[in-house]
Amino acid sequence: MLKRFSSMVATVLLLLMLAVPARAAVEDASQASSLIEEIMTYVQKYHIDHPDWQQLTAGAIEGMLNAVGDPYTEYLSPEDLEKFTGSINGNYVGVGIRLQAAADYPRVQEVLPGTPAEAAQLQVDDRVIKVDGQDVKGMSLDQVVDLIRGQEGTTVTLTVRRGSVEKDYRLTRQPVSVPTVEGKSLGGGIAYVKVSSFGQGTAKELRKIILGLLAEENNKFILDLRNDPGGYLRAAVDIASLFLPAGKLVVTTEDSQQEKESYTTAGKPLLQNCSIIVLVNSSTASSAEVLAGALQDHGVAKLLGTSTYGKGVVQSVIPLDGGGALKLTTQRYFTPNGRSIHGRGLQPDISVETPQLQLPVAKAILAGGKYNLTLRAGQNVASLNGEQVKLGQMVPYKKDGHIYLPLRFVLEAAGYNVKWDQREQTITVQNGTTSFSFKPGQPTARIAGKDTRLPAPVVINSGSSWLPVEVLKQMGVNVRTDKDSVQIVR
């Protein structure tokens, strides 16, 4: 079976010209082609299973491309090519749900309006248990999505778990068009814009949404590139032109002959005088990294979240005479400051590893850097600046007269940078130029450069670090307690 294209959508360029190979290269290619043809002929004619030519051709292509050792170079059948371009531009045939990977079964993240899923009344947080009777536990998200999508007019049965109840939904697949850009005002002059992929029309969509948000008197923007797999390189350059003055370098590419090409902005920017935070995570990739890297290098935006994916190479899509295409890695790219991020990603300016805190913390920063966090022992919901944030399994608890709080969640929610040193088994907390260092289980900590005895140590529980409330007070944090309730103000 041919290698399927991955969910990490590659940057795509239109390959207009191919270099003419030298005579020696032509002779080598001819000899190799003859050898492959000879072996395929013997296998097809004499192997006891009589494999057909299509099977052998597919295997030969897969083996050849695997030998390159590049996960981004692959053959796309006509069907795969259609899916590939459709996924970038937000067009596909399916039932109209966005899924999110979960520990057991994928959850419905969004039900798109005007789709079979909405008509069947599927809901956010539903779990997809089976597709056409096949249990999907343990499958990758891509595998589940492939099972759900298919030909227009065909049906698929989803077994959905809602709470403790399971129910079958028989849905007819239809074309679905998903906007690649969404935006809304959050209040206080702050606007939120989500870009889900870099399609051909994404820059135009984004421009329209930004103009609408500016008309609502927003001057602070959160650009969400989390889980954005990228897309067209040209789209990244066009989007950068909305943020940067004309003539600014966005990205430089370099091919196998060390030929370089620079891409610069054009036109008048819309957000030149706005405060901007860009949300990123480990699934921010490809063209999304090109844009984030350019905004970071030019100092017009701060990146907040976790390190990005680290895809610093460019693919060209070469149409094949027999249908389909070859997606081939042809260039490396570099940020305006000359950084190659391949295999290492972009590092955020503001590290916030707790996913559900990334947007609230970005809002707090743009609102002036004020944090008002309230938690209660035994409850899995906190309040940050009046907004509810789910704690998940990180529920505060009481033990031996102390209230223990989830360390990373609390400190990141209060604007601190938290790092775990695996080798030293040490937690470091940074607040400007002041740092704090804890070793779980130890009775002392290094606070503001001094060894300080703690009223109770930081502990490890269920794989996470927990901080006694009294330690926050030793750190100089403004903490108020009332029975089981804790309020932190910064």
N, C-alpha and C positions, 0 to 999 in steps of 0.2 A: 504494500500500500504506500502511496506517495506521502511524503511528509506534509502535514497540514500547516498552513500558515498560522503563526502564533498570534495571541491576543495583543502582543506588543507590536502595534502597527508600525512598519518601517517608514522612514522618510522616503518620498518618491520623487524622482526627477524624470523628465521625458528625455530619453536618450536619442538625440537627433543624428549623431554621426558616430561611426565606429572607425577606428584606425585601421589602415590596410596592413595586414601582417607581412612580416618579412618572408622571403622565399623559404628559409630554413624552417620557420614556424609552420608554413603551409605544408611542407613535406612531413614534418613531425605529426601534424594533425591528421594528414592523410593516412600515415602508417597506423596511428592509433585507431582511427575510424575503421580501417580495414580489419584490424585485430578484433575489435568489438563485434563487427558484423560477422566475422568468421566464427567466433565463439557462440554468438546468438544463433547462428544457423545450425551448428552442431547440436546445441542444447534443444532447439525446437524440433529438430528432426529425429534425434535419437534418444532423448530422455524419456524414461518409461511413463512419465506423467503427461507428456506432450503439452508443455506450457505454450500458450498462444503468444503471438508477437506483441500484443498490447501489454501482457503481463511482463514479458522480458524487457520491453522498452521502459516500462515504468520502473522496474528494478534497476536497470542500467543507469537511468537518470538519477534515481535516489542515491545509488551507491556513489556515482561520480560527484554529486554535490555534497554528500556527506564527507567525502575525502578532502574537500576544501577546508573543512573544519570551521565553517562560518555559519552560525545559526540563522543569519539574515539572508543568506543566498539560498534560493529555493525555486523550484519549478511550480508554477501556478497553472493548473488545468483551467480550461475556460470557465468552469463552475467556480473554482477557487478564486480566479481573477475577478469574477463578478462580485463575489462575497468581499474580497479584499477592498476593491474600490468603493463598494457600497458601505462597508463599515467605516471607512474614512469620512465619507460624505453624509453618514447618518441614514442611509437607505438600505432596507433589507426586507425580506419576506418572512413574516413571523406572526406572533400573536399580540405583541405590544406590551411586553413587560421588560423591565431592567432587573437583572439579577445581581446579587452580591454574594460572594463566597462566604460560607459560614462553617463552623466546626463540623457539622454533620451534613445538613442539606442546605442548598442555596436558598436564600430568602429573597422575596420580592422587594426590591428597593423602590420601584416606581411603577405605576400602572399608567400607560400613556393614554391620553384622551382620544376618543373616536376609534378605538381598536377593539378586536375581539375580546381581549382580556378585560377591558372596561365593561363591555356589554355583558360579560359573564359574571361581573362583580367580584373579580379577584381584588385582593387588598394588599396594601403594604404590610410587610412582616409575615405574609403567608409563606410557608415552606413548600418547595417543590420536591415531592418524595419520589415520584415515578414519572417517566415519560413513555407513553404507550405501553404501560405495564412493566417497564424496565426500571428497577431500583437504581437511583443515581447516587447513592451514598458512596463516597470515596472517589467520585469522578471529578475531574477538573471542571472549572466553570466553562471553559471553552467546549468541552465535550457535551455538557448539558445543553449549552446554547445551540450547538450543532444538531442535537436531537430534536430540539423544539422548532428550529427553523426548517424550511423546506420549500417545495414548489407551491406557487399561488393556487388556491382552491382546494388543496389537500387538507386533511384533518389531522389533528394531533390531540391525544388525551393526556391531560396533566392530572396527576394525583396530588392534591394539595392538602397540607395539614395546617389547620387554623386552630390554635390552642391544642386541645386534645382530640379534635374531630378531623377526620380525613374524608375528602370528597373528590370525586372525579369530575373534571371539566373537559368536555369535548369541544374543541375550538377549530375553526376554519382559518387557515393561514391566509394572510393578505399583505399587500405591500404596506410597509410602515416607514414613515419619514420622521426622523428624530432631529429636532434642532440641535446644532452643535454648540450653540451659545444660549445661555439663559441669564437673566439679570433681574435684580429687584433692589428697591431702596430698603435699608435697614433702620433708618431714622438717625437723627443727629448728624445729617450730612454725609452718612456712610452708605456706599452702594456695594452690592455683592454681584460679581459676574463669574459664572462658571463656563469654562470652555472644555467640552468633552472630547473633541478631536479637531485636527487641523485639516478640514476639507477645503474643497475649491471655493465654497461660498462663505467660509467661516469669517474671514476678515470683513466682508460686507455685512454679515449678520451682526458682528461685534460692533462695527461702526454705528449701525442703526440703534443698537441697544444703548451704547454709551451716550449717544446724543440725547436719547430719551431720559437717561439718568441724570445727565448734566442739566437738562431742562427742569428737573425736579430739585435743583439747587444742591446736588451732591458734589463735594469736592475732595472726598476721601474714598478710595476704591480698594476693595479686596478682590484680587484676581485669583480664582481657584483653578489650579492646574493639577490637582491631585487626581490620580488614576487616569490621567490623560496620556494615551499611548502615542500621541503625535500624529503624523500624517505628511502633508506636502510641505517641503522646505519653503517654497514660495509663500505659502500661507503664513509661516512664522515671520518672514521678512515683512509681509504686508501688515501683519498685526503689530509688529514692532514700530511701524510707521505711525501708529495711533498714539504711541507713547513717547517717541523720540523725534527730535528735529530732523529735517531732511539732510541727507549726506552722512548720517552716522552709521558706522560699521555695525552690522548685525552678526555676521558669521563669515568665516573664511573656510573654503574647502580646498583640499589637496588630493590629487589623483595619484595613480601608480607611477606616473612620470614626473612627480613632484611639481606638476602644473597647478598653480593656485588661482582661485577665483574668489573675489570679494563681493559680498551682497550688502548694499547700503539702503537706508530708508529713503522714502520719497514722500512728498506732500507735506501738509501741515498737520502736526500732531494735535490730538484732542485733549490729552491728559497731561500736558507738559507742566502745569502748575498745580497738580494734585498730589496728595500723599497716597502712596500705593504700597500695599503688602501683597505678596504673591504666595499662595499656599502651595506647598510641594510635598511629595512623599516618594516612597521607593518605587511607585508605579508611574511617576512623572517621567516621560521618556521622549527620546527622539526630538521632533520639532518643538515639543513643549519645553524641552531642556534648552534648545537653541534660543527660544524667546526668553526664558527665565535667566539664562546666562547673560544674554545681552542687556537685559534690564538691570541685573545685578552689577555687571561690569561698568555700566554707565552711571551707576549710583542713583537711578531714578526710582528704584523699588527695593524693599527688603524682602528676602525669602524667609518664610516661616514654615516650620514643619520638620521633616527629616531629610536625609540625603536622597537625591533623586536616583533614577535607575542606572544611568551611566552608559547610554548608547551614543557614542560619538562618531558613528560612521553613517554614510549616506548610500542608499540603494537607487539604482536605475532600473526601471521596468522596461524590458525589451520585448515587444510583441513577437511572437513566433509564427512562422508561416502556417504551421499545422493547427493554429489556435492556441489560446493560453499565452503565457508569457514567462520569461526568466527574470526573476528579481535578483539582481546582482549587486554586491557591495562594490562600489567603484571609487569612493572618496572617503577621506576622514574630514572632520570639521573641527574648527577651533573657535572659541568665544572671542569677542573683541580684544580682550587682553592676552590672547594667544594661548588660552588654556585648552588642553585636550581633556575631556571628561570621560573618555571611553574606559569603562570598567571601574570608574571611581565615583562618577556622578558629581552633582553640584552640592556644596555644603550650605545649609541654611544659615542666614545671619542670626536668626532667632530659633533656637532648638526647642521644639515642643513635640515630644514623642507620643503623647496621649492624643489619639485621633479626634475624640469628641471635644477636646479643648482647643484645637487649632483655630477654628473659626471664632469662638468666644474670646480667645486671647487676642487675636488680630483686631477684633472690634474694640477690646479694651485699650489696646495700644493707640489706635486711631482716635479713640475718645479722650485721650490725654494720659493714658497710663495709670488709670485708677482701677483698683481691684477690690471688690467686696464679695467675699466668698463665705457661704454658710453651709455647714454640714451638720448632720445629726447621727449619733450612734444608732446603728440598726437600720438606717435608711440608705437606699442605693441611688438617691437623687440629691444632687447638690444644687446650689443657686450661685451663679456668678454674675454679678452686676444685674441681678433681677431675672436672669435667664436660667431656666432649668437645664442641668447637664447630668446625664445618666452616668453613674459610677460603674455599672456592670457588676462584676464580682468584688469590686473594691469597696466593700461596705465598712464604714468605721465601726469599731467595737470597743467595749470597755473590758479591762482586765486589771486586777490588783489595784483598783482605784485610779487607773489612768485611762484616758480616752486615746486610742490609737487611730491615727489617720493614714490613708494611703500616701506615702511620702511623695512619689513623683507627681501624682495627680494634684495634691495640695500645693506643692511648691511651684509647679508649672502654671497652675491656675492663679498663683499670686505673682507671676512674672519672673520667677527664678529659672536659671538654667541648671538642669540636673544631668550629671554624667555618672555612669557606672564603669569603674575600672576593673575589668575581669581579672587581670593578673594580680592586682593588689587587693582585690575584693573590697574596694572602697567606693563610697558614694561621695561625689564632690558637688557642692551646690554653689553656684556663682551668682552674685548680685553686684553688678558693676565691678568695682575693684576689690570687693570683699568676698572671701570664699570661706566655705564651711566644709569640713571633711568628717565623714562618719564611717566607722566599721561596724556593721551589724553585730550585735551581741556584746560589743565593748562598752564598758562603763564610762569611757571618756570620748571626747570628740575635739577636733581642732576648730575652734570658732574664733574668727577674726584674728588669726595668728597665734592664739593661745590654747593650750591644752585645758579643756574644761570638763569637770566632772558632771555627768548627766544624772537627773533624778530617776531616769529609767532609760535603758539603751534602745537604740533603733533595733528592730527585730525583723527577721525574715519569716513570713507566714504565707503558705501556699505559693511560694515562688516570688513574692513581692515584698518590698520593704515598707515597714510601718513606723510611723513617727509619733512618739508621745506628744501631746499638746504642750507640755511644759518645756520641751526642747525648742519649740517655735518661739516661746517667750525668751529663752536664752539667746536665740539668734537675733533678738531685737524686733521680732514681728509683733505687730499690734493684734493681740488675740483676746477675744472675750468669750468666756464660757458661761453657760447657764444650764445646769444639770447635764443633759445629754447633748446639748447644742453647742456648736463652736462657730464663732464668727471671726474671720480674718480680714483686716482692712489694711490696704497699702495705697 
